[in-house]
Amino acid sequence: MAKRQKSFFERLTELNDRHDERKNKNTTNKQKRSKLSIILFSILTVGIIAAITIPLTVTVTKVSYNQPVEGDKPVFSFKKPNGDSSNVLTVSELTNKIDTDAAKTNAQMSDLYHKAISYLYQQEYEASIQYQNIINGSRTNSEQVQNNLQLKSLDDIKKDVKNQIEDLKSNLKKVYGFENWNKQFTAELQKEEYGKSATEQQAIDFLVFKQIETEAKRRFELEFKLTDRAFIDRTATKTIYKVDALGQQVRGENGQPIVLFNQGDKVFPYLKEDVNYFVDPNNSNKIVTLLTKSFITEKTGGMDLKSPEPFINELAKKQLVIPTIMQLPGVASKDLNSAFTVDSNQLQTLKNLFMFNVYKNTEASASASFTLSSNFDTLKSFKTAPNYALKQDGETDQQFAERLARHQVLLGKLTLSGSQNLATSGIVEVKDLFSSNQYAALSLIANDVFSKDNKSSIPEVDLAKMFSKDNLTAEIAGSDAYKTAVEAFEALKSANKTLDQTALELASINKQIEDFFNGLSEINKQNVLKAIYNKNLVQKVNSSNRMSFTYKIKDMEDAYLTVSDKEINIVRFDKINSIEDIKKYIKLDGQSLASTNKTNFNIANKLNKSLSQNEIIQKTLKLEGFNSYLQEQTNEVSENKDKYSTELINSLSTKIDSIVEGNILKAKVDILTSISSWIQNQLKTETSNNFTISNGLNKIVYDWENQSFSEKSAIDTLSEAVSKVIQDKTEGGNN
């Protein structure tokens, strides 16, 4: 009997086991098993049956799906120590156990999250009083006293909410009368806006919580904020004292009020240029700060809660890239004998690629006063987005602005990616790229995965050939008008004319090309598309038409042409290798925001990644003072409404670490199962140049002619490569 192949999830678990062993060599086996159980349960509860039935094998003719296991089937059996009886655990019992445990855990974590939010809010409330005191203690004679900066106290919020509920009752009594209002009141409380509450107190607790939740999370939220030099240099106009939650001066051990700032001191001493604030290079009064939203300006438990540094350090652990993705016109047809298709917008861009351009040279190193070029040569000369967002050595501000503006115009004309964002979504995590643009992400690893004996199986494509005169005219009858226009361009290149004269003649040449394309019959339009795409991208393999999902682009360094069923893209990457790289792009975005009110690299959003409730619990449990606070609080989930004990807090801390780790693992599993589905879809088309079926397994194709395929299945090979590129650097990823 053939040896049963291990499932994808069995292999994944083994990989994670080995990873845990490398990461925690001194961890006991008992701790490992406990932790792994929690992680696996946290994944299984999301969809245990889905995990069991994910298809992992593909036959020659169809995809084979494993059927869900019936509920009464045993998962495993065991005997008691005395060996008297056998105990069997069925699928239903296992799933019920998981569901019950998950419900208990969710309830406990919900209570813990509410406690954390209350604790964090109280800290922000007290700090907001101090912050307002600092602002008022540093105001000039022309400024008004600020009384709206400090947050409301929890007691005041509770009073407001209770009054809101009382108003609801009063209105219901007026409408429904004293005999019927209570029934309607109960129905109102069960609505979404009152948290679907069963009792009045639950509704009050819900409304209070919703009011404080956002404010409580201020320390976890980073933002770019426009300001001016006056804010940066703000100084105390009188002695500013430390105050408590009641606004009263706090006294030190010597009995004297604690002085925070003397008159003339800067009240925001933590502000440092190019660290947490950035200045418009052309206007020193236009400034952007990069700080958390927290009111807490003093170091707490050794942490600076205003600083972006922890966010930067966390981001630096990730595998980061800046993708430049330029979309070309055209969509592949399912039948590769048929021409690629274009809509009207894409058709105009396609026409533009066969035209010509001229522009004035502003670079000091330029040998001519202007440059005359074909548009597809210009397209090939495009660099990645950061090259146009960064000033070059020796470049003046005006030269930089002109170079950027020229690139944006050409990018908008020659691609479908738009011009304002430089064809980039900014800095992204590689694992996020696998979710947002799988084809682009796979290009990151294509050269390694689709290679054997240092020879890549990824085909190469030549853009110059695709968009050449000879390629087009060879397939199109009646293309004399186009040939004439190209010949006129060649003559213009060698003519000794001024920029204005050249631009005028070039406009006439481009008009001829526009007229040529507009005059094409439908058949000839299809012939044009076949000449560009089918002829260069479709390969004949054993009498079948096949196409790769990605191609290397000739004479374009580290560039790939990806072809999906929705679009065609030129894909390139800049890798972020260090904290210094991240800080460089923070500065660029900060200066750009101060200058133009827009950014190129989306760095603030990437730094400010939203935390889940579990992650907030995890971080709050590590705060100095929170454990003591918890021990004074009632555990609403416990049967006897006990206080939180040290033992319970430690247990919950371990559990929340495992849940967070489990969610990270689940995100990786989602990516890998998506890759599995993608491979299956590639095989279903029966036109993939990259995959085939061999001996009943999906395999990567290295060489069709010599029948050279991967030893492992395609899903195994790709999963291993993807796992490496999406894991954090601290987990063994590339540094």
C-alpha distance (Angstrom), angle and dihedral (degrees) to the residues before:
residue distance angle dihedral
M1 . . .
A2 3.80 . .
K3 3.75 115.7 .
R4 3.80 111.6 -102.1
Q5 3.78 111.7 -110.7
K6 3.78 114.2 -125.9
S7 3.76 114.9 -111.7
F8 3.77 123.1 -111.6
F9 3.81 91.3 -106.2
E10 3.80 92.8 48.6
R11 3.77 89.0 53.6
L12 3.80 90.7 44.7
T13 3.81 91.3 52.5
E14 3.80 90.3 49.4
L15 3.78 90.8 50.3
N16 3.79 90.8 51.7
D17 3.81 91.0 46.3
R18 3.78 89.5 54.7
H19 3.79 89.8 46.0
D20 3.82 90.9 52.0
E21 3.80 89.9 50.2
R22 3.79 91.3 53.5
K23 3.79 92.4 45.0
N24 3.81 98.7 44.7
K25 3.79 108.5 25.9
N26 3.79 92.9 162.2
T27 3.80 96.4 50.3
T28 3.79 114.6 115.2
N29 3.79 120.8 -116.3
K30 3.79 90.5 -118.3
Q31 3.80 92.2 55.4
K32 3.79 90.6 47.1
R33 3.77 93.0 52.7
S34 3.79 92.3 47.6
K35 3.77 92.9 48.7
L36 3.79 94.2 44.6
S37 3.80 90.8 49.5
I38 3.79 91.4 55.2
I39 3.80 91.8 46.8
L40 3.78 93.3 48.9
F41 3.80 92.2 45.8
S42 3.78 90.8 50.5
I43 3.80 88.4 55.6
L44 3.78 96.7 41.0
T45 3.79 94.1 51.3
V46 3.79 88.9 61.1
G47 3.77 89.4 62.5
I48 3.77 119.8 -29.1
I49 3.78 94.3 174.8
A50 3.81 91.7 47.7
A51 3.78 89.3 53.7
I52 3.79 92.2 49.5
T53 3.79 94.1 49.2
I54 3.80 102.2 42.7
P55 3.82 104.5 129.3
L56 3.75 113.2 -117.7
T57 3.80 104.6 164.7
V58 3.75 129.0 63.5
T59 3.79 124.3 -160.8
V60 3.77 125.8 -152.7
T61 3.79 94.8 -99.2
K62 3.80 105.2 26.4
V63 3.77 146.6 1.4
S64 3.81 112.5 -90.4
Y65 3.80 116.4 -141.9
N66 3.79 122.8 -162.6
Q67 3.79 109.2 -127.8
P68 3.83 118.6 -122.4
V69 3.79 113.5 -94.0
E70 3.81 113.6 -108.1
G71 3.79 116.3 -109.2
D72 3.80 97.2 -118.0
K73 3.80 94.1 52.4
P74 3.82 115.0 109.7
V75 3.79 118.3 -111.1
F76 3.81 93.0 -167.2
S77 3.80 140.1 -27.5
F78 3.78 133.4 -145.9
K79 3.80 141.4 178.5
K80 3.77 128.0 -124.5
P81 3.82 116.3 -109.0
N82 3.83 90.9 -97.3
G83 3.79 89.6 54.1
D84 3.82 92.6 -131.8
S85 3.77 100.1 124.8
S86 3.76 141.2 18.9
N87 3.80 121.3 -127.9
V88 3.78 120.8 -155.4
L89 3.81 126.7 -161.5
T90 3.81 113.3 -156.8
V91 3.79 129.1 -155.6
S92 3.82 90.9 -106.8
E93 3.80 92.4 49.9
L94 3.78 90.9 48.7
T95 3.80 94.2 48.9
N96 3.83 91.2 45.0
K97 3.79 89.8 50.5
I98 3.78 90.7 50.0
D99 3.82 92.1 47.3
T100 3.82 92.6 48.6
D101 3.79 93.6 47.7
A102 3.79 90.5 45.4
A103 3.82 91.6 52.1
K104 3.81 91.2 51.3
T105 3.78 91.9 46.6
N106 3.81 92.3 47.6
A107 3.81 91.3 50.8
Q108 3.80 91.6 49.2
M109 3.80 92.8 47.3
S110 3.80 91.0 47.6
D111 3.80 90.6 54.7
L112 3.79 90.4 46.1
Y113 3.81 91.3 49.5
H114 3.81 91.3 52.1
K115 3.81 89.8 50.2
A116 3.81 90.6 49.3
I117 3.80 92.3 50.3
S118 3.82 92.1 50.2
Y119 3.80 90.8 49.3
L120 3.80 93.8 47.7
Y121 3.80 92.5 45.4
Q122 3.80 92.5 53.5
Q123 3.81 89.4 53.6
E124 3.81 91.8 49.7
Y125 3.82 91.0 45.8
E126 3.80 92.8 53.9
A127 3.81 91.9 44.1
S128 3.82 91.5 49.6
I129 3.80 89.5 59.7
Q130 3.81 89.6 53.8
Y131 3.82 91.7 45.0
Q132 3.81 91.8 52.3
N133 3.80 88.6 48.8
I134 3.82 89.9 52.8
I135 3.81 92.7 49.2
N136 3.80 92.5 49.1
G137 3.79 91.1 44.4
S138 3.80 90.5 56.3
R139 3.79 100.8 41.7
T140 3.76 121.4 124.3
N141 3.79 124.6 -129.7
S142 3.81 90.2 -95.7
E143 3.82 93.9 55.3
Q144 3.79 125.4 88.6
V145 3.80 123.1 -128.9
Q146 3.82 109.8 -93.3
N147 3.80 115.7 -133.3
N148 3.80 100.2 158.4
L149 3.80 101.4 66.3
Q150 3.78 99.5 81.9
L151 3.79 119.8 82.7
K152 3.79 124.0 -118.7
S153 3.78 117.5 -96.3
L154 3.80 118.3 -110.3
D155 3.81 89.2 -114.4
D156 3.81 91.6 54.7
I157 3.80 91.6 47.5
K158 3.81 90.9 50.7
K159 3.81 90.3 50.2
D160 3.81 91.1 50.7
V161 3.80 91.8 49.0
K162 3.80 93.0 48.0
N163 3.80 89.1 50.6
Q164 3.81 88.7 50.0
I165 3.81 90.1 53.7
E166 3.81 91.3 46.2
D167 3.82 89.7 51.8
L168 3.81 88.7 51.7
K169 3.79 90.7 52.0
S170 3.78 92.1 47.6
N171 3.80 93.0 51.1
L172 3.81 92.3 47.2
K173 3.79 91.0 51.2
K174 3.80 89.8 53.3
V175 3.80 92.8 49.5
Y176 3.83 102.0 37.0
G177 3.79 102.5 24.2
F178 3.80 129.5 -123.3
E179 3.80 93.5 -70.7
N180 3.82 98.4 53.6
W181 3.81 106.9 26.4
N182 3.81 95.7 89.4
K183 3.81 93.3 60.1
Q184 3.80 90.7 50.8
F185 3.82 90.4 45.0
T186 3.81 90.2 55.9
A187 3.81 89.4 49.7
E188 3.82 91.3 50.3
L189 3.81 92.2 51.7
Q190 3.80 89.7 55.1
K191 3.81 91.4 60.6
E192 3.81 122.7 103.9
E193 3.81 93.7 -107.7
Y194 3.81 90.3 61.5
G195 3.79 94.6 43.6
K196 3.82 94.2 -103.5
S197 3.80 87.1 -78.6
A198 3.80 124.9 -173.9
T199 3.81 94.9 -157.3
E200 3.77 138.9 31.4
Q201 3.81 91.9 -113.0
Q202 3.80 91.4 53.0
A203 3.80 89.2 52.7
I204 3.81 91.3 49.6
D205 3.80 91.7 49.3
F206 3.80 90.6 48.1
L207 3.81 94.8 50.3
V208 3.80 92.5 46.0
F209 3.79 90.9 49.4
K210 3.82 93.3 50.0
Q211 3.81 90.0 52.2
I212 3.79 94.8 52.6
E213 3.81 102.3 34.3
T214 3.81 98.3 84.2
E215 3.80 94.3 43.2
A216 3.81 91.5 47.7
K217 3.82 91.4 58.6
R218 3.82 95.3 55.5
R219 3.81 93.6 113.4
F220 3.80 90.4 57.6
E221 3.82 94.3 52.9
L222 3.79 122.0 81.8
E223 3.80 122.7 -167.0
F224 3.78 143.7 179.7
K225 3.81 106.5 -130.6
L226 3.80 128.4 -172.9
T227 3.80 115.3 -127.4
D228 3.81 140.2 141.7
R229 3.78 142.1 -113.2
A230 3.81 92.0 -92.5
F231 3.82 90.5 63.4
I232 3.81 93.1 47.7
D233 3.82 92.3 49.4
R234 3.82 95.9 38.3
T235 3.82 109.6 147.2
A236 3.79 134.9 -166.9
T237 3.80 112.8 -95.5
K238 3.80 90.1 -165.1
T239 3.78 138.5 7.2
I240 3.81 109.3 -62.4
Y241 3.79 117.5 -152.5
K242 3.76 132.6 -160.9
V243 3.81 110.5 -102.0
D244 3.80 134.6 -164.8
A245 3.81 131.8 -132.9
L246 3.82 89.3 -76.5
G247 3.79 92.7 51.6
Q248 3.81 91.6 -108.9
Q249 3.79 122.0 139.1
V250 3.81 114.2 -96.9
R251 3.80 114.4 -132.9
G252 3.78 126.0 -146.6
E253 3.79 130.3 -135.2
N254 3.79 89.2 -80.2
G255 3.79 90.7 58.1
Q256 3.80 93.0 -113.0
P257 3.83 124.9 122.3
I258 3.81 111.7 -94.4
V259 3.81 110.4 -113.1
L260 3.79 116.5 -143.9
F261 3.81 98.1 176.4
N262 3.75 134.8 6.9
Q263 3.78 120.8 -145.0
G264 3.81 108.9 -73.0
D265 3.81 95.4 23.8
K266 3.81 118.7 127.3
V267 3.80 106.3 -109.7
F268 3.82 94.7 -152.8
P269 3.82 101.1 50.1
Y270 3.81 91.0 156.1
L271 3.81 92.0 70.1
K272 3.81 110.9 106.4
E273 3.82 124.9 178.1
D274 3.82 114.6 -114.0
V275 3.81 88.7 8.7
N276 3.79 105.1 67.7
Y277 3.79 101.5 -10.6
F278 3.79 131.6 45.0
V279 3.79 131.6 -161.2
D280 3.79 130.0 -143.0
P281 3.84 102.9 -111.8
N282 3.80 89.4 -138.4
N283 3.81 99.2 43.6
S284 3.80 120.2 32.8
N285 3.81 91.2 -163.9
K286 3.81 93.2 62.6
I287 3.79 106.9 82.5
V288 3.79 138.4 164.9
T289 3.81 123.0 -156.6
L290 3.80 124.3 -152.9
L291 3.80 106.9 -154.1
T292 3.77 139.8 128.8
K293 3.78 118.0 -96.8
S294 3.80 91.1 -116.7
F295 3.80 119.9 125.9
I296 3.80 89.1 -148.6
T297 3.81 106.7 104.8
E298 3.81 98.7 163.7
K299 3.78 120.3 81.8
T300 3.80 109.8 -96.6
G301 3.78 119.8 -160.8
G302 3.79 88.9 -14.4
M303 3.82 91.8 -54.2
D304 3.80 127.6 117.0
L305 3.80 101.3 -142.1
K306 3.82 93.6 -168.1
S307 3.79 95.3 53.8
P308 3.82 125.0 103.7
E309 3.82 89.6 -152.5
P310 3.85 97.4 96.0
F311 3.81 89.6 49.7
I312 3.80 90.8 50.5
N313 3.80 92.4 48.2
E314 3.80 90.9 50.0
L315 3.80 92.7 49.0
A316 3.81 90.8 48.4
K317 3.81 89.1 64.5
K318 3.81 90.3 64.5
Q319 3.78 129.7 86.6
L320 3.81 100.3 -109.4
V321 3.79 134.7 -173.0
I322 3.78 138.8 167.4
P323 3.81 106.3 -135.7
T324 3.78 119.8 -155.3
I325 3.81 106.3 -159.6
M326 3.80 118.6 -178.7
Q327 3.79 114.4 -173.5
L328 3.79 117.5 -143.7
P329 3.81 124.0 -156.6
G330 3.80 117.5 -92.2
V331 3.79 143.3 60.1
A332 3.80 124.3 -136.9
S333 3.80 117.0 -115.0
K334 3.81 119.1 -129.7
D335 3.78 88.2 -123.2
L336 3.80 104.0 61.3
N337 3.81 89.8 -157.7
S338 3.80 86.7 67.8
A339 3.78 123.1 77.8
F340 3.78 122.4 -99.8
T341 3.80 111.2 -100.1
V342 3.82 131.4 -124.8
D343 3.79 132.3 -171.6
S344 3.82 122.4 -141.2
N345 3.80 93.7 -89.0
Q346 3.79 92.0 49.1
L347 3.80 91.3 46.1
Q348 3.81 91.4 59.3
T349 3.80 90.9 51.5
L350 3.80 89.2 48.6
K351 3.82 90.1 53.7
N352 3.81 89.7 49.5
L353 3.80 91.0 55.9
F354 3.82 89.8 61.9
M355 3.81 93.0 49.6
F356 3.81 132.3 81.1
N357 3.80 138.1 -117.5
V358 3.78 140.4 -158.2
Y359 3.78 129.4 -162.9
K360 3.78 139.2 172.4
N361 3.79 115.7 -102.6
T362 3.80 112.8 -124.8
E363 3.80 97.5 171.1
A364 3.79 114.1 109.0
S365 3.82 89.9 -137.3
A366 3.82 94.4 55.6
S367 3.83 114.1 120.3
A368 3.82 94.7 -156.7
S369 3.79 132.4 44.8
F370 3.80 92.7 -123.4
T371 3.80 140.9 14.2
L372 3.81 124.9 -129.1
S373 3.80 115.5 -165.0
S374 3.78 145.8 157.4
N375 3.78 111.9 -107.7
F376 3.79 95.1 -121.3
D377 3.83 89.3 53.1
T378 3.78 87.4 51.3
L379 3.80 89.9 49.9
K380 3.79 90.4 52.8
S381 3.80 90.2 50.9
F382 3.80 93.0 56.6
K383 3.79 113.3 117.9
T384 3.79 128.8 -157.4
A385 3.80 120.7 -71.0
P386 3.84 98.0 -99.3
N387 3.82 90.0 61.0
Y388 3.80 89.1 66.0
A389 3.79 96.3 41.1
L390 3.82 93.6 51.5
K391 3.78 124.1 73.7
Q392 3.80 112.4 -123.9
D393 3.79 123.3 -128.0
G394 3.80 110.3 -81.7
E395 3.81 93.0 9.1
T396 3.81 117.2 136.2
D397 3.80 121.6 -135.8
Q398 3.80 89.9 -107.6
Q399 3.80 93.5 49.7
F400 3.79 90.7 48.5
A401 3.81 92.1 49.2
E402 3.82 92.1 48.8
R403 3.81 93.0 47.5
L404 3.80 91.5 49.4
A405 3.81 93.2 46.6
R406 3.81 91.8 48.8
H407 3.80 91.8 50.8
Q408 3.80 91.8 48.7
V409 3.81 91.5 52.4
L410 3.81 93.3 48.2
L411 3.81 92.7 43.5
G412 3.80 89.5 53.9
K413 3.80 92.1 49.5
L414 3.80 100.2 42.8
T415 3.81 101.6 38.6
L416 3.78 139.1 35.6
S417 3.80 93.6 -128.8
G418 3.79 97.0 93.2
S419 3.77 125.5 -120.3
Q420 3.79 108.9 -112.0
N421 3.82 99.9 71.7
L422 3.82 94.8 41.3
A423 3.84 89.8 -118.8
T424 3.78 93.0 -68.6
S425 3.79 136.2 110.3
G426 3.80 88.0 -152.4
I427 3.77 127.1 -122.0
V428 3.81 111.8 -5.6
E429 3.77 136.6 173.8
V430 3.79 111.6 -111.9
K431 3.81 90.9 -127.3
D432 3.82 89.7 55.3
L433 3.79 89.9 49.8
F434 3.81 89.3 58.2
S435 3.80 87.3 59.4
S436 3.80 98.2 42.7
N437 3.82 102.0 36.1
Q438 3.79 112.9 8.9
Y439 3.80 95.2 176.4
A440 3.80 92.4 54.4
A441 3.81 91.3 45.6
L442 3.80 92.3 50.5
S443 3.80 89.3 53.5
L444 3.80 87.0 65.5
I445 3.79 90.4 67.2
A446 3.81 100.3 24.1
N447 3.79 96.6 101.8
D448 3.81 92.5 52.0
V449 3.80 99.4 40.1
F450 3.80 97.6 42.1
S451 3.81 95.6 49.1
K452 3.78 133.8 95.1
D453 3.79 126.9 -175.3
N454 3.82 89.0 -1.0
K455 3.79 90.2 -58.7
S456 3.80 117.4 118.9
S457 3.79 120.5 -139.9
I458 3.81 91.5 -159.2
P459 3.82 105.6 110.1
E460 3.79 122.4 -128.5
V461 3.79 125.2 -125.5
D462 3.80 128.4 -162.2
L463 3.82 113.4 -142.9
A464 3.79 91.3 -168.1
K465 3.80 89.2 58.2
M466 3.81 93.5 44.0
F467 3.80 92.8 54.9
S468 3.80 98.2 33.0
K469 3.79 127.1 125.9
D470 3.79 92.5 -121.9
N471 3.80 93.4 51.7
L472 3.78 92.1 50.9
T473 3.79 100.2 41.8
A474 3.81 93.7 45.6
E475 3.80 90.1 65.6
I476 3.81 101.9 35.5
A477 3.76 125.1 77.5
G478 3.80 114.6 -144.1
S479 3.80 95.4 22.9
D480 3.81 95.5 141.4
A481 3.81 91.8 112.2
Y482 3.78 90.5 57.3
K483 3.82 92.2 46.4
T484 3.80 89.7 51.3
A485 3.81 91.6 51.8
V486 3.81 92.2 50.3
E487 3.81 91.5 48.2
A488 3.81 89.4 51.0
F489 3.80 89.1 53.0
E490 3.82 91.9 50.9
A491 3.81 89.6 51.1
L492 3.80 90.9 48.3
K493 3.81 91.0 54.4
S494 3.79 91.2 62.1
A495 3.81 96.0 39.5
N496 3.80 118.2 105.6
K497 3.79 98.5 -128.2
T498 3.77 136.8 140.2
L499 3.79 122.9 -103.8
D500 3.81 91.9 -105.0
Q501 3.80 92.8 49.4
T502 3.80 91.2 46.9
A503 3.80 92.8 48.6
L504 3.81 91.2 50.7
E505 3.81 93.6 51.2
L506 3.80 91.7 43.2
A507 3.79 90.7 55.0
S508 3.81 88.4 55.9
I509 3.82 91.9 48.8
N510 3.82 92.1 49.8
K511 3.81 89.4 49.0
Q512 3.82 88.9 56.7
I513 3.81 90.2 52.2
E514 3.80 91.1 47.8
D515 3.82 90.0 51.4
F516 3.81 90.7 47.8
F517 3.81 92.6 55.1
N518 3.80 92.8 42.6
G519 3.80 89.6 54.1
L520 3.80 95.7 53.2
S521 3.77 118.1 117.0
E522 3.81 117.9 -125.4
I523 3.81 90.0 -103.7
N524 3.79 91.7 51.9
K525 3.83 91.1 47.9
Q526 3.78 87.8 56.6
N527 3.80 89.7 46.6
V528 3.82 89.2 53.5
L529 3.81 91.0 52.6
K530 3.80 91.4 46.1
A531 3.80 90.3 50.5
I532 3.81 92.0 50.9
Y533 3.78 102.6 39.0
N534 3.81 115.4 9.5
K535 3.79 93.4 45.0
N536 3.83 92.7 50.8
L537 3.80 103.4 32.4
V538 3.80 106.5 33.8
Q539 3.80 116.5 80.7
K540 3.80 127.2 -163.6
V541 3.83 111.2 -127.7
N542 3.80 118.0 176.4
S543 3.81 90.4 -26.2
S544 3.84 91.1 -50.4
N545 3.80 125.8 112.3
R546 3.79 111.8 -123.6
M547 3.79 135.1 177.6
S548 3.79 133.5 -165.5
F549 3.80 121.4 -127.4
T550 3.82 88.5 -133.1
Y551 3.81 138.9 19.0
K552 3.76 134.1 -163.3
I553 3.80 111.0 -119.2
K554 3.80 115.4 -129.7
D555 3.81 116.0 -121.5
M556 3.80 91.5 4.6
E557 3.79 109.8 105.3
D558 3.82 115.3 -125.9
A559 3.80 91.2 -14.2
Y560 3.80 125.8 140.9
L561 3.78 133.4 -167.6
T562 3.82 108.6 -142.8
V563 3.80 120.5 -162.0
S564 3.80 119.4 -164.2
D565 3.78 131.2 163.4
K566 3.82 88.3 -95.2
E567 3.80 108.4 39.2
I568 3.79 151.1 -6.6
N569 3.80 118.7 -121.7
I570 3.77 140.3 -178.5
V571 3.81 103.6 -139.2
R572 3.80 128.5 -164.0
F573 3.78 133.8 160.8
D574 3.77 141.1 -148.9
K575 3.79 111.2 -160.1
I576 3.80 123.0 -140.1
N577 3.78 105.5 -139.8
S578 3.80 106.1 169.5
I579 3.79 148.4 18.6
E580 3.81 86.8 -102.6
D581 3.82 89.4 60.1
I582 3.81 90.6 51.5
K583 3.81 91.8 49.1
K584 3.81 90.1 49.4
Y585 3.80 91.0 57.4
I586 3.81 91.8 42.8
K587 3.80 88.3 57.1
L588 3.81 92.2 46.8
D589 3.80 92.6 50.0
G590 3.81 91.7 43.8
Q591 3.79 93.3 51.7
S592 3.80 91.6 43.4
L593 3.80 91.4 50.9
A594 3.81 91.3 48.8
S595 3.79 90.7 48.8
T596 3.82 105.5 36.2
N597 3.83 104.6 9.2
K598 3.82 91.2 -119.0
T599 3.79 137.3 86.5
N600 3.80 135.7 -143.0
F601 3.79 103.6 -155.0
N602 3.81 104.6 38.5
I603 3.79 89.0 -134.9
A604 3.82 97.2 153.7
N605 3.80 92.4 57.4
K606 3.78 91.1 47.4
L607 3.82 92.2 49.8
N608 3.78 91.0 44.0
K609 3.79 97.2 56.2
S610 3.78 109.6 166.2
L611 3.79 114.2 -106.3
S612 3.79 122.0 -134.7
Q613 3.79 121.0 -126.1
N614 3.80 89.8 -104.3
E615 3.80 91.8 52.4
I616 3.81 90.6 50.8
I617 3.82 89.9 50.8
Q618 3.80 89.6 48.8
K619 3.81 93.0 51.8
T620 3.81 94.4 42.8
L621 3.81 92.5 51.7
K622 3.80 87.3 60.0
L623 3.82 93.0 54.6
E624 3.77 118.9 109.8
G625 3.80 108.6 -109.8
F626 3.79 99.2 17.3
N627 3.80 94.8 98.7
S628 3.81 90.7 53.6
Y629 3.80 89.1 48.7
L630 3.82 91.1 50.2
Q631 3.79 92.5 52.7
E632 3.80 88.1 61.4
Q633 3.82 92.5 51.9
T634 3.80 130.0 87.2
N635 3.79 116.8 -113.8
E636 3.81 98.8 -132.1
V637 3.81 91.5 -166.1
S638 3.80 96.2 58.6
E639 3.81 117.2 94.7
N640 3.81 93.3 -126.6
K641 3.81 95.3 39.1
D642 3.80 90.4 -118.8
K643 3.77 125.1 179.4
Y644 3.79 117.5 -99.8
S645 3.80 108.1 -88.4
T646 3.80 127.3 -150.4
E647 3.80 89.4 -115.0
L648 3.81 92.3 52.5
I649 3.80 92.3 46.3
N650 3.80 91.3 52.2
S651 3.80 90.6 47.3
L652 3.81 92.0 49.6
S653 3.79 90.8 47.1
T654 3.81 90.4 55.9
K655 3.78 91.3 44.8
I656 3.81 94.8 49.6
D657 3.82 90.7 49.6
S658 3.80 88.6 54.0
I659 3.81 93.5 46.0
V660 3.81 92.0 51.3
E661 3.80 90.1 47.5
G662 3.80 89.3 47.3
N663 3.80 91.3 53.3
I664 3.79 89.8 51.1
L665 3.80 89.1 50.8
K666 3.80 90.9 48.4
A667 3.81 90.5 53.8
K668 3.81 88.4 54.2
V669 3.80 91.1 47.5
D670 3.81 89.4 51.9
I671 3.80 90.1 54.7
L672 3.80 92.9 48.3
T673 3.80 93.7 47.7
S674 3.80 88.2 49.5
I675 3.81 88.7 53.9
S676 3.81 88.9 50.5
S677 3.81 90.9 52.7
W678 3.79 90.9 46.9
I679 3.82 91.9 54.0
Q680 3.80 90.1 49.8
N681 3.80 91.2 50.6
Q682 3.80 90.2 49.1
L683 3.80 89.3 54.0
K684 3.80 93.2 45.9
T685 3.81 90.7 61.2
E686 3.82 89.6 58.6
T687 3.82 86.3 -149.1
S688 3.81 100.4 89.1
N689 3.77 115.0 127.4
N690 3.82 90.6 -166.0
F691 3.82 104.9 52.6
T692 3.77 139.0 42.6
I693 3.80 141.3 163.4
S694 3.79 116.5 -102.9
N695 3.81 123.6 172.5
G696 3.79 89.7 -12.3
L697 3.81 94.8 -55.2
N698 3.78 131.4 104.1
K699 3.80 108.1 -112.4
I700 3.79 137.8 -174.8
V701 3.79 113.1 -114.3
Y702 3.81 116.3 -129.7
D703 3.78 98.4 166.5
W704 3.82 125.6 3.4
E705 3.79 95.1 -167.6
N706 3.80 94.3 55.1
Q707 3.81 93.9 33.8
S708 3.80 90.7 -121.2
F709 3.80 110.3 168.1
S710 3.80 135.7 164.3
E711 3.80 117.4 -81.9
K712 3.79 92.7 -137.3
S713 3.77 123.9 50.8
A714 3.79 116.5 -85.4
I715 3.81 91.8 -113.6
D716 3.82 91.4 53.1
T717 3.79 93.1 47.6
L718 3.78 95.0 45.9
S719 3.81 93.8 41.4
E720 3.79 91.7 56.2
A721 3.80 91.9 49.2
V722 3.80 94.1 44.7
S723 3.82 92.2 46.7
K724 3.79 90.2 57.2
V725 3.77 95.8 47.9
I726 3.84 96.7 46.8
Q727 3.80 99.1 45.9
D728 3.78 121.0 98.4
K729 3.79 117.3 -97.0
T730 3.80 88.5 -117.3
E731 3.81 87.9 59.4
G732 3.77 93.3 58.7
G733 3.79 100.6 -78.5
N734 3.78 124.2 140.5
N735 3.77 114.6 -63.0
